[in-house]
Amino acid sequence: MTTESIPKFTAPAAKLWKSLPEQAGKLYLSNVWCGKCRHEVTITNFSGTVKAGDLLPVGLCSECHGDVARLIEMS
């Protein structure tokens, strides 16, 4: 998955996303905890921002379509 396929990232978030190895990015997106499903899911329809220097993709659970997020620590 490339940054170009994720148009909802802010510019700083896109820059951080590009700094991740491609395989790591895919792993982060497919390993998101859903509180409703109560297990790991894939995040879909997500956008990304930077919070306190870390990357924060926020989107929907691939199974129940509830809200999910994944904090990716960049330090």
C-alpha positions as CSV (number, residue, x, y, z in Angstrom):
1,M,0.0,0.0,0.0
2,T,1.5,3.3,-1.0
3,T,0.8,6.8,0.3
4,E,-0.8,7.7,-3.0
5,S,-3.5,5.2,-2.3
6,I,-4.3,6.9,1.0
7,P,-5.5,10.4,0.0
8,K,-7.0,11.3,3.4
9,F,-3.6,11.5,5.2
10,T,-2.5,15.0,6.3
11,A,0.8,16.1,4.8
12,P,2.8,15.4,8.0
13,A,1.1,12.0,8.3
14,A,1.9,11.1,4.7
15,K,5.5,11.9,5.3
16,L,5.7,9.6,8.3
17,W,3.8,6.9,6.5
18,K,6.3,7.0,3.6
19,S,9.1,6.6,6.2
20,L,7.7,3.1,7.2
21,P,8.8,0.0,5.3
22,E,5.9,-1.2,3.1
23,Q,5.6,-4.5,5.0
24,A,5.5,-2.7,8.4
25,G,2.7,-0.4,7.2
26,K,0.6,-3.4,6.0
27,L,1.1,-5.2,9.3
28,Y,0.0,-2.1,11.3
29,L,-3.1,-1.7,9.2
30,S,-4.1,-5.4,9.6
31,N,-3.4,-5.5,13.3
32,V,-5.9,-3.1,14.8
33,W,-7.9,-3.9,18.0
34,C,-11.7,-3.6,17.7
35,G,-13.4,-3.1,21.0
36,K,-16.8,-4.2,19.6
37,C,-15.5,-7.4,17.9
38,R,-13.0,-8.0,20.7
39,H,-10.2,-9.2,18.5
40,E,-7.7,-7.9,15.9
41,V,-9.1,-6.6,12.6
42,T,-8.0,-4.7,9.5
43,I,-8.7,-1.0,9.5
44,T,-10.6,0.3,6.4
45,N,-11.7,3.7,5.1
46,F,-9.1,5.4,7.2
47,S,-7.5,8.8,7.4
48,G,-4.3,9.6,9.2
49,T,-3.0,12.5,11.3
50,V,0.0,13.1,13.5
51,K,-0.5,13.3,17.3
52,A,2.5,14.1,19.5
53,G,4.9,13.0,16.8
54,D,3.2,9.6,16.3
55,L,1.1,8.5,13.3
56,L,-2.6,7.9,14.1
57,P,-4.7,6.1,11.4
58,V,-8.4,6.3,12.3
59,G,-11.1,4.4,10.4
60,L,-13.5,1.6,10.4
61,C,-13.4,-2.1,11.5
62,S,-13.4,-4.4,8.5
63,E,-15.9,-6.7,10.2
64,C,-18.5,-4.6,12.2
65,H,-17.7,-1.2,10.6
66,G,-17.3,0.4,14.0
67,D,-14.7,3.1,14.8
68,V,-11.1,1.9,15.3
69,A,-7.7,3.6,15.5
70,R,-4.1,2.5,15.6
71,L,-1.3,4.5,17.2
72,I,2.0,4.0,15.4
73,E,4.9,5.2,17.6
74,M,7.5,6.9,15.4
75,S,10.2,7.4,18.0
